[in-house]
Amino acid sequence: MQKGFIFDLDGTIYLGEKMIPGADEVIAYLKDRGDKVVFLTNKSISRRIDYVEKLCQMGIQVSLNEVINSNFITALYLKKQLRNGEKVFVIGEQALLDELDEQDVKVTDNPYDAKFVVLGWDRYFTYEKLNNAYQAYLHGAEVIATNPDRTCPVLDGEIPDCGAMIGAFEGTTGVPVQNIAGKPSKLMAEYVVHEVLKLKSEQCYMVGDRLETDIRMGNENGMNSVLVLTGITSLDDVAKASDQPKYILESVFDLKNLEQFKTEKIWSK
């Protein structure tokens, strides 16, 4: 039976500019045996085409329709929600603005003219941006965040991600941001499984390094969840977590041997 493999990127396929050893080999292996592959990232500071170029440079052959990011899902959602002439106020970087523009989602700098506030990862986040988003909210704008990640794994550690912007906004409004486009949202899961892979959930494997996004999305949407230990999560983290993966592997390279491990089996060197 054909399978679908949904791969997180940061911490799973690569760390920074360094590919996880064997990632290119295992992707080629899965495709050669007839399985479907898609890459799924919450990171909102790069465009889908940027990921295509980066993966190809690492020797992983991929097309644009095999890469989905939280910006793209956000843009598709807003395209369906907005009526003619309605606009959004954005906290985020150019990559998010580009994805919104590609879906013809109109952006405004005027917080009083916004139907939605969009919260994305913004390394140039300021008090002025926070205040403008808050004023838009006070005047009735709905809120959507690209992704909930508190941090992003990099080669030498972690750096603040979109969760920092969400935290500042929630601290101001006193209201949790519930509408999130990226992992672990059902919105993203259903799009990838049914619109991109066109498979049943039980045929799909969600492979990632983060329990509260990758593993939770897999578990909550009927997929097989696979944790890799090359990113942000350790075995100690797993032991005390509520989001438990079906499989734990040292790295994506070990997907070649996945079938030999039982559901309850935890594998590591």
Buried (B, 14 or more C-beta within 10 A) or exposed (E): EEBBBBBBBBBBBBBEEEBBEBBBBBBBBBBEEEBBBBBBBBBBBBBBEBBBEBBEEBEBEBEEEBBBBBBBBBBBBBEEBBEEEBBBBBBBBEBBBBBBEBBEBBBBEEBEBBBBBBBBBBEEBEEEBBEBBBBBBEEEBBBBBBBBBBBBBEEEEBEBBBBBBBEBBBEBBEEEBEBBBBBBBEBBBEBBBEEBBEBEBEBBBBBBBBBBBBBBBBBBBEBBBBBBBBBBBEEEBBEEBEBBBBBBBEBBBBBBEBEEBEEEEBBEE
